[in-house]
């Protein structure tokens, strides 16, 4: 009986949704055009006879079928106020609890239709662009469906608090006055078959003063940010600093596995023609850095640099190899958008010329894996190609090695980076991490400790035949009390203290940095305590704001 009485209202509502779906790819202008089209069909339905109404229903079905990947299953919109009229007569639900579907941004269009994604972005997301997981839009929708004192509790992927997903959802609702009052930032999904890290958020439209308690990962905190971090006393985002630019770079993007050569083959080619050594070089990747006891390359790469086609052809065997294996996948690309990729296919897609110029006179350079659980930097020779899986710092100053090995740098990177995959590895982005980091004065004390760290750790790794990851797994293992690992922990404690002195934070040293094995939820890590960690992050953000203001005042 209820469905019969609301049948006409559902038809009209279907027309509104269908028209929006059919016009959504044109953005806000499309939604306006869809509104006009829906109004025309609604008037025809209300004033016309049976034939006109059937014609309108056909239009509705056609609109709703727009770009439907599963044509066998017609779309059936759910109109909440018609299903729950008594709820919406009083402003919406008191609470919504759920576990919405997890679907990556780039998969939404394939699974549900590109036009459906356009509709979600324009209508639910109110036009905020970005590659957000589908679950981000469920957060927005849930907040729209609760009343002005309503609460929302949702399980989501941990990407909800990162990058585009955060900007589309949590940033938006908090800007509208909604409060995140409880959260779990990131934990492994309980099912062993699901390789997934999840977060959970408790959101409230309004919180009475007497009940304003915030809980993050089970611990009471002053407040919770949209990144699902503890709210600090310093507010605002960090700015890119001129003084920190031009130092950190992502490595070379070769774009073509045909450039890569196994070591034995490279050795044989060079023995046959020593000239080949000019364009055959070791190729260091993130796996090599983290897992090799010597942090040395396990592959070589053909690097013609910026040589012309004629020059490159003189290395005959190498040219023929690249022509056979690289050229076919390059020349099919759009030459207007990617002229270098198509017309200069024998060259690396992005050779990082600025990086190469900065390190040209250096014998060694500092690198760190771009995606890593350990985030440990190391000195490596410059006579090799550094892959895109590395971040290179254009300096051989061992004081910088000490700074990049310190916990202030580590925690700034963790907070400012996106997380990647199971175990929430840190994805290091120079523009977000290093270029926003206010650097301390590089002191002689830091330089000596950097030298000690570099020398001692190399000897330890060779003795144990362990890479950086295996070595630091031992450093972070509370049960490992081996003398050599204890000494490595001691060096890192001294580095942290030296970096604090370089920043002028003697008061923190007087209180103690609380180095210990701290439970971080998904892992135990040998690091500074949570209270001093937050204080350091606050001070770094304050320093960023101060230095940015000074650079602006100086016209930089």
C-alpha positions as CSV (number, residue, x, y, z in Angstrom):
1,X,0.0,0.0,0.0
2,X,2.9,2.3,0.8
3,X,4.6,1.6,-2.5
4,X,1.3,2.2,-4.4
5,X,0.8,5.5,-2.7
6,X,4.3,6.7,-3.3
7,X,4.6,5.3,-6.9
8,X,4.2,8.7,-8.6
9,X,6.7,10.3,-6.2
10,X,9.2,7.6,-7.0
11,X,8.8,8.1,-10.7
12,X,9.4,11.8,-10.4
13,X,12.4,11.2,-8.1
14,X,13.8,8.6,-10.6
15,X,13.5,11.2,-13.3
16,X,15.6,13.6,-11.3
17,X,18.3,11.0,-10.6
18,X,18.3,9.7,-14.1
19,X,18.6,13.1,-15.7
20,X,21.5,13.9,-13.4
21,X,23.2,10.7,-14.3
22,X,22.7,11.2,-18.0
23,X,24.2,14.7,-17.9
24,X,26.8,14.3,-15.1
25,X,29.9,14.1,-17.3
26,X,29.4,17.8,-18.1
27,X,29.9,18.8,-14.4
28,X,27.9,21.5,-12.8
29,X,26.5,22.7,-16.1
30,X,25.4,19.2,-16.9
31,X,23.5,18.9,-13.6
32,X,21.8,22.2,-14.4
33,X,20.9,20.9,-17.8
34,X,19.7,17.7,-16.3
35,X,17.4,19.6,-13.9
36,X,15.8,21.4,-16.8
37,X,15.4,18.1,-18.7
38,X,13.9,16.4,-15.6
39,X,11.4,19.3,-15.1
40,X,10.2,19.0,-18.7
41,X,9.6,15.2,-18.4
42,X,7.9,15.6,-15.0
43,X,5.5,18.2,-16.4
44,X,4.7,15.8,-19.3
45,X,4.1,12.9,-16.9
46,X,1.8,14.9,-14.6
47,X,-0.2,16.6,-17.4
48,X,-0.2,14.0,-20.1
49,X,-2.2,10.9,-20.8
50,X,-1.3,7.2,-20.7
51,X,0.8,7.4,-23.9
52,X,2.8,10.4,-22.6
53,X,3.4,8.8,-19.3
54,X,4.7,5.6,-21.0
55,X,7.0,7.8,-23.1
56,X,8.3,9.5,-19.9
57,X,8.9,6.1,-18.3
58,X,10.9,5.0,-21.3
59,X,13.0,8.2,-21.0
60,X,13.6,7.5,-17.3
61,X,14.7,3.9,-18.0
62,X,17.1,5.2,-20.8
63,X,18.6,7.8,-18.5
64,X,19.1,5.3,-15.6
65,X,20.8,2.9,-18.0
66,X,23.4,5.4,-19.0
67,X,26.8,3.7,-19.2
68,X,25.6,0.8,-17.1
69,X,28.4,-1.9,-17.2
70,X,25.9,-4.5,-16.0
71,X,23.0,-3.9,-18.5
72,X,21.3,-7.1,-17.2
73,X,20.7,-5.5,-13.8
74,X,18.7,-2.3,-14.1
75,X,19.6,0.6,-11.8
76,X,17.0,1.2,-9.1
77,X,17.6,4.4,-7.1
78,X,16.8,4.4,-3.4
79,X,15.0,7.6,-2.4
80,X,15.6,7.8,1.4
81,X,12.8,10.2,2.3
82,X,10.2,8.1,0.5
83,X,11.4,4.9,2.2
84,X,11.7,6.5,5.7
85,X,9.3,9.5,5.6
86,X,8.9,9.6,9.4
87,X,12.7,9.8,9.8
88,X,13.1,12.7,7.3
89,X,10.1,14.6,8.6
90,X,12.3,15.2,11.7
91,X,15.6,16.0,9.8
92,X,17.2,12.6,9.1
93,X,18.6,9.6,11.0
94,X,20.0,9.8,14.5
95,X,22.8,7.5,13.6
96,X,24.2,5.6,10.7
97,X,26.6,2.6,11.2
98,X,28.1,0.7,8.4
99,X,30.9,-1.0,6.5
100,X,30.6,0.5,3.0
101,X,32.1,-1.2,0.0
102,X,35.8,-0.6,-0.6
103,X,36.5,0.2,-4.3
104,X,39.6,2.1,-5.5
105,X,39.0,5.3,-7.4
106,X,40.2,4.0,-10.7
107,X,38.0,0.9,-10.4
108,X,34.7,2.8,-9.8
109,X,34.2,3.7,-13.5
110,X,34.8,0.2,-14.7
111,X,32.6,-1.5,-12.1
112,X,29.7,1.0,-11.9
113,X,30.1,3.2,-15.1
114,X,32.1,6.3,-15.8
115,X,28.9,8.4,-15.8
116,X,28.0,7.0,-12.4
117,X,31.4,8.1,-11.1
118,X,30.8,11.6,-12.6
119,X,27.5,11.7,-10.8
120,X,29.0,10.7,-7.5
121,X,31.8,13.3,-7.8
122,X,29.5,16.1,-8.9
123,X,26.4,15.4,-6.8
124,X,27.6,13.7,-3.6
125,X,31.2,15.1,-3.7
126,X,29.8,18.6,-4.8
127,X,32.4,18.8,-7.6
128,X,35.5,18.2,-5.5
129,X,37.9,16.5,-7.9
130,X,40.3,13.8,-7.0
131,X,40.9,10.1,-7.1
132,X,39.0,9.1,-4.0
133,X,37.9,5.6,-3.0
134,X,34.2,4.9,-3.3
135,X,34.0,4.7,0.5
136,X,34.9,8.5,0.7
137,X,31.5,9.3,-0.9
138,X,29.7,7.0,1.5
139,X,31.1,9.1,4.3
140,X,29.8,12.3,2.7
141,X,26.4,10.6,2.0
142,X,26.1,9.4,5.6
143,X,26.8,12.8,7.0
144,X,24.1,14.2,4.7
145,X,21.5,11.7,5.9
146,X,21.8,12.3,9.6
147,X,20.1,15.0,11.5
148,X,21.7,18.1,13.0
149,X,22.7,16.1,16.1
150,X,23.3,12.8,14.3
151,X,26.3,10.4,14.6
152,X,28.0,8.3,12.0
153,X,30.3,5.2,12.6
154,X,31.9,3.7,9.5
155,X,34.7,1.2,8.7
156,X,36.8,2.3,5.7
157,X,40.1,1.6,4.0
158,X,43.0,3.5,5.6
159,X,43.3,5.5,2.4
160,X,40.3,7.5,3.6
161,X,42.6,9.7,5.7
162,X,45.1,10.2,2.9
163,X,45.5,12.3,-0.2
164,X,42.5,12.8,-2.5
165,X,40.1,10.6,-0.4
166,X,40.8,12.8,2.7
167,X,40.3,16.0,0.7
168,X,37.1,14.8,-0.8
169,X,35.5,13.5,2.4
170,X,37.0,14.2,5.8
171,X,38.4,17.6,5.0
172,X,35.0,18.6,3.6
173,X,32.8,17.4,6.5
174,X,35.1,18.9,9.1
175,X,35.1,22.3,7.3
176,X,31.3,22.0,7.5
177,X,31.4,21.7,11.3
178,X,31.3,17.9,11.6
179,X,33.5,16.5,14.4
180,X,35.7,13.3,14.2
181,X,35.4,12.2,17.9
182,X,36.9,8.8,17.7
183,X,39.0,6.9,15.2
184,X,41.2,3.9,14.5
185,X,43.8,5.1,12.1
186,X,45.1,1.9,10.5
187,X,44.9,-1.8,11.4
188,X,45.1,-5.0,9.4
189,X,41.7,-6.4,8.3
190,X,41.0,-9.4,10.6
191,X,40.5,-11.9,7.8
192,X,43.8,-13.6,6.8
193,X,42.6,-13.8,3.2
194,X,42.1,-10.0,2.9
195,X,45.4,-8.1,2.3
196,X,43.9,-4.8,3.5
197,X,44.5,-2.1,6.1
198,X,41.4,-0.5,7.4
199,X,40.4,2.6,9.5
200,X,37.3,3.3,11.5
201,X,35.8,6.7,12.2
202,X,33.1,7.9,14.6
203,X,31.7,11.2,13.4
204,X,29.2,13.6,15.1
205,X,27.2,16.5,13.9
206,X,27.4,18.1,17.4
207,X,28.9,17.0,20.7
208,X,27.6,18.4,24.0
209,X,30.3,20.1,26.0
210,X,30.1,17.5,28.8
211,X,30.6,14.6,26.4
212,X,33.4,16.1,24.3
213,X,36.0,13.3,24.6
214,X,38.2,12.3,21.7
215,X,39.7,8.9,21.4
216,X,42.3,7.9,18.9
217,X,43.5,4.2,18.7
218,X,42.0,3.7,22.2
219,X,43.9,6.6,23.7
220,X,42.2,9.9,24.9
221,X,43.5,12.9,22.9
222,X,42.8,16.6,22.7
223,X,41.3,16.2,19.2
224,X,41.5,14.3,16.0
225,X,42.6,15.7,12.6
226,X,41.3,14.7,9.2
227,X,44.5,12.6,8.7
228,X,43.3,10.7,11.8
229,X,46.3,12.0,13.8
230,X,46.3,13.5,17.3
231,X,45.4,17.2,17.0
232,X,48.4,19.3,18.0
233,X,48.6,22.7,19.5
234,X,49.7,24.0,16.1
235,X,47.1,24.3,13.3
236,X,47.4,24.7,9.6
237,X,49.2,22.9,6.8
238,X,53.0,23.1,6.2
239,X,54.2,25.3,3.3
240,X,56.9,24.4,0.7
241,X,60.2,26.2,1.7
242,X,62.6,27.7,-0.8
243,X,65.5,26.7,1.5
244,X,64.5,23.0,1.3
245,X,64.0,22.8,-2.5
246,X,66.5,21.4,-5.0
247,X,67.9,18.8,-2.7
248,X,65.6,15.8,-2.8
249,X,64.6,14.1,-6.1
250,X,62.8,11.0,-7.3
251,X,65.2,8.8,-9.3
252,X,65.2,8.1,-13.0
253,X,62.0,6.8,-14.8
254,X,63.3,4.6,-17.6
255,X,60.0,3.4,-19.0
256,X,61.0,0.2,-20.8
257,X,62.2,-3.0,-19.3
258,X,64.2,-3.5,-22.6
259,X,66.8,-1.1,-21.1
260,X,67.5,-3.5,-18.2
261,X,70.4,-6.0,-18.6
262,X,71.4,-8.8,-16.3
263,X,74.9,-8.4,-14.7
264,X,76.4,-11.4,-16.5
265,X,75.2,-10.2,-19.9
266,X,76.5,-6.7,-19.1
267,X,79.9,-8.0,-18.2
268,X,80.1,-10.1,-21.4
269,X,79.1,-7.1,-23.6
270,X,81.7,-4.9,-22.0
271,X,84.4,-7.5,-22.3
272,X,83.6,-7.9,-26.0
273,X,83.6,-4.1,-26.6
274,X,85.0,-1.9,-23.7
275,X,83.2,1.1,-25.4
276,X,79.9,-0.3,-24.1
277,X,81.0,0.7,-20.6
278,X,80.2,4.3,-21.6
279,X,76.4,3.5,-21.7
280,X,76.1,0.4,-19.6
281,X,75.7,1.2,-15.9
282,X,74.6,-0.5,-12.6
283,X,70.9,0.2,-12.0
284,X,70.1,0.6,-8.3
285,X,66.5,0.0,-7.1
286,X,64.6,0.1,-3.9
287,X,64.8,-3.6,-3.4
288,X,68.5,-3.5,-3.8
289,X,68.9,-0.8,-1.3
290,X,66.7,-2.4,1.4
291,X,67.7,-6.1,0.9
292,X,71.3,-6.3,-0.3
293,X,73.9,-6.5,2.5
294,X,76.1,-4.1,0.3
295,X,73.1,-2.0,-0.9
296,X,74.5,-2.6,-4.4
297,X,72.7,-3.0,-7.8
298,X,71.6,-6.4,-8.9
299,X,70.9,-5.2,-12.5
300,X,72.4,-3.0,-15.1
301,X,70.8,-0.6,-17.5
302,X,71.5,0.8,-21.0
303,X,71.7,4.5,-20.6
304,X,72.3,6.5,-23.8
305,X,71.7,9.7,-21.9
306,X,70.9,12.6,-24.3
307,X,73.0,11.1,-27.1
308,X,71.5,11.6,-30.6
309,X,70.2,8.7,-32.6
310,X,73.4,8.6,-34.7
311,X,75.6,8.5,-31.6
312,X,73.5,5.9,-29.9
313,X,73.5,3.6,-33.0
314,X,77.3,3.4,-32.7
315,X,76.8,1.0,-29.7
316,X,75.4,-1.5,-32.2
317,X,74.4,-4.5,-30.0
318,X,72.9,-2.3,-27.4
319,X,71.0,-0.1,-29.9
320,X,69.5,-3.3,-31.6
321,X,68.4,-4.6,-28.2
322,X,66.6,-1.3,-27.3
323,X,65.2,-1.0,-30.8
324,X,63.7,-4.5,-30.5
325,X,62.4,-4.4,-27.0
326,X,61.7,-0.7,-26.2
327,X,60.7,1.0,-29.4
328,X,57.5,-1.1,-30.1
329,X,55.9,-0.1,-26.7
330,X,57.0,3.5,-27.1
331,X,55.9,4.4,-30.7
332,X,52.2,3.4,-30.1
333,X,51.9,6.3,-27.5
334,X,50.2,9.6,-28.3
335,X,53.1,11.6,-29.9
336,X,51.3,15.0,-29.3
337,X,51.1,14.4,-25.6
338,X,54.4,12.5,-25.2
339,X,56.8,13.6,-28.0
340,X,59.9,12.5,-26.2
341,X,58.5,9.1,-25.6
342,X,57.7,8.5,-29.3
343,X,60.3,10.5,-31.2
344,X,63.3,9.8,-28.8
345,X,62.3,6.3,-27.7
346,X,66.0,5.3,-27.1
347,X,66.2,7.7,-24.2
348,X,64.8,7.4,-20.7
349,X,61.3,8.8,-20.2
350,X,62.5,11.0,-17.4
351,X,66.2,11.1,-16.9
352,X,66.1,13.6,-14.0
353,X,68.6,16.0,-15.6
354,X,68.5,18.4,-12.6
355,X,69.4,15.5,-10.2
356,X,72.2,14.4,-12.5
357,X,73.6,17.9,-12.7
358,X,73.5,18.3,-8.9
359,X,75.4,15.1,-8.2
360,X,77.8,15.3,-11.2
361,X,80.8,16.3,-9.0
362,X,80.0,14.0,-6.2
363,X,81.4,10.5,-5.6
364,X,78.5,9.5,-3.3
365,X,75.0,10.5,-2.7
366,X,72.3,9.8,0.0
367,X,69.3,7.7,-1.1
368,X,66.2,6.2,0.6
369,X,63.7,3.8,-0.8
370,X,60.6,5.7,-2.1
371,X,58.3,3.1,-0.6
372,X,59.5,1.6,2.7
373,X,58.6,0.4,6.2
374,X,62.0,1.3,7.5
375,X,62.7,4.7,5.8
376,X,66.4,4.3,6.4
377,X,68.8,6.4,4.2
378,X,72.2,5.2,3.0
379,X,75.3,6.6,1.1
380,X,75.7,5.0,-2.4
381,X,78.1,5.7,-5.3
382,X,77.0,8.1,-8.0
383,X,78.5,6.0,-10.9
384,X,75.1,4.2,-11.4
385,X,71.6,4.9,-12.4
386,X,69.2,5.6,-9.5
387,X,65.8,4.2,-10.3
388,X,62.4,5.9,-9.7
389,X,62.0,3.6,-6.6
390,X,64.6,5.7,-4.8
391,X,64.6,9.3,-3.5
392,X,68.1,10.8,-3.9
393,X,69.4,13.7,-1.8
394,X,71.9,15.7,-3.8
395,X,74.6,15.9,-1.2
396,X,77.4,13.7,0.2
397,X,77.5,15.7,3.6
398,X,77.4,13.0,6.3
399,X,75.7,15.5,8.6
400,X,72.7,15.3,6.2
401,X,72.9,11.5,6.5
402,X,72.6,11.8,10.2
403,X,69.7,14.2,10.0
404,X,67.8,11.9,7.5
405,X,68.4,9.0,9.9
406,X,66.9,10.9,12.9
407,X,63.5,10.4,14.4
408,X,62.4,14.1,13.8
409,X,62.9,13.4,10.0
410,X,61.3,9.9,10.3
411,X,58.1,11.1,12.0
412,X,57.7,14.2,9.8
413,X,57.9,11.8,6.8
414,X,55.4,9.4,8.3
415,X,52.9,12.1,9.0
416,X,53.3,13.9,5.7
417,X,53.5,10.9,3.4
418,X,50.7,8.7,2.0
419,X,50.7,5.0,3.1
420,X,51.1,2.1,0.6
421,X,49.7,-1.4,0.8
422,X,49.6,-3.9,3.7
423,X,51.8,-2.9,6.6
424,X,51.2,0.7,5.7
425,X,54.6,1.4,4.2
426,X,55.5,5.0,3.8
427,X,55.5,6.5,0.3
428,X,58.1,9.3,0.4
429,X,57.3,12.3,-1.8
430,X,59.9,15.1,-1.7
431,X,57.4,17.9,-2.3
432,X,55.2,16.8,0.7
433,X,58.0,15.7,3.0
434,X,61.4,17.2,2.5
435,X,60.5,20.5,0.9
436,X,58.1,21.3,3.8
437,X,60.7,20.4,6.4
438,X,62.6,23.2,8.1
439,X,66.2,22.0,8.2
440,X,68.5,22.5,11.2
441,X,72.0,23.8,10.9
442,X,74.2,20.8,9.9
443,X,76.7,20.7,12.8
444,X,80.1,19.0,13.0
445,X,78.6,16.8,15.8
446,X,76.0,15.5,13.3
447,X,78.7,15.1,10.6
448,X,80.9,12.9,12.9
449,X,77.8,10.8,13.9
450,X,76.8,10.4,10.3
451,X,80.3,9.1,9.5
452,X,80.2,6.7,12.4
453,X,76.7,5.5,11.4
454,X,77.8,4.9,7.8
455,X,81.0,3.0,8.7
456,X,79.6,1.0,11.6
457,X,76.4,-0.1,9.8
458,X,78.2,-1.2,6.7
459,X,80.5,-3.4,8.7
460,X,77.5,-4.8,10.7
461,X,75.5,-5.6,7.5
462,X,78.4,-7.3,5.9
463,X,79.1,-9.4,9.0
464,X,75.5,-10.5,9.3
465,X,74.9,-10.6,5.5
466,X,71.8,-8.6,6.2
467,X,70.2,-5.8,4.2
468,X,68.8,-2.6,5.7
469,X,65.3,-4.1,6.3
470,X,66.6,-7.2,8.1
471,X,69.0,-5.1,10.1
472,X,66.4,-2.6,11.3
473,X,63.9,-5.4,12.0
474,X,66.5,-6.4,14.6
475,X,66.8,-2.8,15.8
476,X,63.1,-2.7,16.4
477,X,62.9,-6.2,18.0
478,X,62.7,-5.9,21.8
479,X,64.0,-9.5,22.2
480,X,67.2,-8.7,20.3
481,X,69.9,-7.7,22.7
482,X,73.0,-8.5,20.6
483,X,75.9,-6.2,21.2
484,X,76.2,-5.0,17.6
485,X,72.5,-4.1,17.4
486,X,72.6,-2.4,20.8
487,X,75.5,-0.3,19.5
488,X,73.5,0.7,16.4
489,X,70.6,1.8,18.7
490,X,73.1,3.8,20.7
491,X,74.3,5.6,17.6
492,X,70.7,6.5,16.6
493,X,70.0,7.8,20.1
494,X,73.1,10.1,19.9
495,X,72.0,11.3,16.4
496,X,68.5,12.2,17.8
497,X,70.1,14.2,20.6
498,X,72.5,15.9,18.2
499,X,69.7,16.9,15.9
500,X,67.7,18.3,18.8
501,X,70.7,20.4,19.8
502,X,71.0,21.6,16.2
503,X,67.4,22.8,16.4
504,X,68.1,24.5,19.8
505,X,65.7,22.1,21.7
506,X,67.9,21.7,24.8
507,X,64.7,21.7,26.9
508,X,63.6,18.5,25.3
509,X,67.0,16.9,26.0
510,X,66.7,17.9,29.6
511,X,63.3,16.1,29.9
512,X,64.6,13.1,28.0
513,X,63.5,11.8,24.6
514,X,62.1,8.5,26.0
515,X,63.8,6.2,23.6
516,X,62.3,2.7,24.0
517,X,60.3,0.0,22.2
518,X,57.0,1.7,21.6
519,X,53.8,0.0,20.4
520,X,52.5,1.9,17.4
521,X,49.5,-0.3,16.8
522,X,50.6,-2.2,13.7
523,X,54.2,-2.5,14.8
524,X,56.7,-2.1,17.6
525,X,59.4,0.4,16.9
526,X,62.5,1.6,18.8
527,X,61.9,5.3,18.8
528,X,61.2,8.3,20.9
529,X,58.1,8.4,23.2
530,X,54.7,9.6,21.9
531,X,54.6,12.8,24.0
532,X,58.0,14.0,22.9
533,X,57.2,12.8,19.3
534,X,54.1,15.0,19.2
535,X,56.0,18.0,20.7
536,X,58.7,17.6,18.0
537,X,56.1,17.5,15.2
538,X,54.4,20.6,16.7
539,X,57.8,22.4,16.8
540,X,58.6,21.4,13.2
541,X,55.2,22.8,12.0
542,X,55.7,26.0,13.9
543,X,59.2,26.3,12.4
544,X,57.8,25.7,9.0
545,X,55.3,28.5,9.4
546,X,58.0,30.9,10.8
547,X,60.4,30.3,8.0
548,X,57.7,30.5,5.3
549,X,56.6,33.9,6.6
550,X,60.3,35.0,6.6
551,X,60.7,33.8,3.0
552,X,57.5,35.6,1.9
553,X,58.7,38.8,3.7
554,X,62.1,38.4,1.8
555,X,60.3,38.1,-1.5
556,X,61.3,34.5,-2.1
